[in-house]
């Protein structure tokens, strides 16, 4: 909110605010909670420019396009050469005397132009820094001044020497979106008494109620509607002081009628709208709700399609304005307007906020209506505007206001403030007199009760105050947050124990990062054919109100959008991409219920490792690399080594995929290489490896870690070549050994697979390395006895044999 220092000072006739400079005022407002972001000059600096009148004008003796003018500033006549085509005898202009300074550090000197001496310059609006007023092609005739003003400093006469405060208004303080609201705060700072501006209306002629009909059919959108009828106006430029003040506050002057409505809005916060009464069919106003798809052309010339529930202002035949947002092109005030119907209303804030967002019409008026306007200021605002229109545009005001009020105004709320509670929350005792003075300065009606209690009636403009703590805040900020005593910081609370599931999540994420995967967050929305038709659509969960029609389903797997992210990065030159995401997948069960799963997904493609200059070929990250990463991740999260089983998922390569099993043989996910057709669909050249694991077993609480004394002796290793049936997974062989292991067995590693002439048909040889360790040095005899018992057990239980007659040691 831009606030004029001069305007504020003028609202306090005793001069106390005028004596406060803008910087001091900014500091005070900031301490009250209204942070002032900036204090700046109202307009570009102008020095030495006075009001001057052209007494005579004639052609330059040596230039066809120049005019020789005789100018007076009330202290004698001067000769000025003017190049503008619109100079008029008897008109008053901004006269830059020799030595004057204009914006851009331009200095005006006495100069000789084509043989004639010019004593200064007559100025156009842009030359004075008033570009928004136009007039670059000619000098600017200053409106609203007369001969009594000749010689006055232009900057002072037009209040161009004002200072503007840019106030950062909190979202709950809509009452401060006007000079009156800021002045209520300044009242406490300056210890001055606020005087509201005169809104006396001189009425004459036939009553307005007999000539204008007003009906509100949309009581939910408009609780109050008031109107004033003003006849005999002459539309033209508004006075210079009003134009300058609007410009300084960021508003473009239009004409004396429209400028007056904007001026009053900036003054008291109530938006107003002026209609050309002669263009209102039937002399009638109806406020109703718009119909779905109804069209309306707004003041900016654009045709808008409206939604049901938007508030419309209509005449007897058609809409003429969107209530609280913008007027219509067919009823705006123009140069030919002679009779003005002035509208003041209170619109439902939520309705205006939705309408402004939907139509993209966020204006000064809609911003105020959307945040809330004082419902009791409408009468004063419409009278103040009517009086100013008569003052600036002439005319007469028809007696009486036309009023429609379909909803009664709620009674003003009374809140009780306990001084004991005030002291407890603020941290110091505040006397009843000080608290009463603070609230009274803000417009609260305060009465002192018994037993240390105050009763405060909330003013109509403070709809952000509804509780006792709100009154505490008002008293605290006015009496000074800087007066709140310091107190030691409270002792930090003991941190609660962490959720075991969160500990498990962190453990799984750390294991994924340890395997060189980077965490990603991808969209939960996918298309119906995200898996290329390999997954049934009836198992997917459709969204009722999708953001995009192309992606109207929730993802059945997390690896699908994660894979697209990998493909996106690979297409842009990334040599290797490894991503993981812990997220939710959604499927519809056979009974129709939506099932939500928490999963950990992996997706990787590209190089296995940085390419060394000595290598001829680039090693590619493949299924076996993925399988190893999955093993490390599961073991790092849960402590058990996963097992793998055959899998036949249609979206994976038929020969490069596996189901992932826990220690008890239950499936907890899958891993594999994406089918080449699907990789191509996602725009990826090369192999793409993916895995998806249920998070529940990964985040289960682990038993406490128990320290075990480590052996200080070296390990002993033995290699076995076990002959097992084709189709027997290596994990099954490892599990069979671990089910009843030899004494002192410390580890098992599979290192070789062979099938050929030395192995019977239908079988293959699996190389297994057994590591033995104890707290002492083991003998060969101890190890050999354990291996012999193991081999005998595997032969008896599984009919697995050795390729050789005995194991060889290393």
Buried (B, 14 or more C-beta within 10 A) or exposed (E): BBBBBBBBBBBBEEEBBBEBEBEEBBBBBBBBBBBBEEBEBBBEBBBBBBBBBBEEBEEBEEBEEBBBBBBBBBEEEBBBBBBBEBBEEEBBBBBBBBEBBBBEEEEBEEEEBEEBEBBBBBBBBBBBBBBBBBBEEBBBBBBBBEEEBBBBBBBEBBBBBBBBBBBBBEEBBBBBBBBBBBBBBBBBBBEBEBEEBEBEBEBEEEBBBEBBBBEBBBBEBBBBBBBBBBBBBEBEBBBBBBBBBBBBBEBEBBBBBBBBBBBBBBBBBBBBBBBBBEBBEEBBBBBBBBEEEBEBEBBEEEEBEBBEBBBBBBBEEEBBBBBBBBBBBBBBBEEEBBBBBBBBBBBBBEBBBBBBEBBEBEBBBBBBBBBBBBBBBBBBBBBBBBBBBBEBBBBBBBBBBBBBBBBEEEEEEEBEBBBEBBBEBBEEEBEBEEBBBBBBBBBBEBEEBEEBBBBBBBBBBBBBBEEBBBBBBBBBBBBEEEEEEEEEEEEEEEEEEEEEBEBBBEBBBEBBEEBEBEEBEBEBBBBBEBBBBBBEEEEBBEBEEEEEEEBBBBBBBBBBBBBBBBBBBBEEEEEBBBBBBBBEBBBBEEEEEEEEBBBBBBBBBBBBEEEEEEEEEEEBBBBEBBBEBBBBBBEBBBEEBBBBBEBEBEBBBEEBBBBBBBBEEEEBBBBBBBBEEBBEBBEBEEBBBBBBBBBEBBBEEBEEEEEEEEBEEEBBBBBBBBBBEEEBBBBBBBBBBEEEBBEBBBEBEEEEEEBEEEBEEEBBBBBBBBBBBBEEEBEEEBBBEBBEEBBEBBEEEBEBBBBEEEBEEE
